């Protein structure tokens, strides 16, 4: 199989031109933003009570009356 340089195979053309410094250097597979969307605050998301009610059928004891009505509605 042969690859043609040019617009048809732009990705392959680019990969062929990469300079490899040393073939024994391990590749870094870490993605710098892999925890970008992680929830770092200590609070549960706004829908946690709804999900817990739907999956377990119980409401938290400290939930206010208006919040209970919203979950049960």
Residue, then its C-alpha position, 0 to 999 in steps of 0.5 A: x500500500x502506498x500513500x500519496x503526499x498532498x491534499x488527499x492524505x493530509x494527515x498521513x503526509x503530516x505524520x510522515x514529516x514528524x521528527x522523532x528524536x529518539x525511538x526509545x522515549x515512551x509516549x505520553x498518553x496523558x490528556x492535560x484536560x482530562x479532569x476539566x469537567x470534574x466537579x471539584x466543589x463539595x456540593x452535589x449537583x442540583x439534580x442529585x436529589x431527583x436521581x436519588x429519589x428515582x433510583x432509591x425511592x427515598x428523599x433526604x431528611x434535611x430537604x425543605x418542603x418546597x424542594x420535596x414538592x419539586x422532586x415529587x412533582 
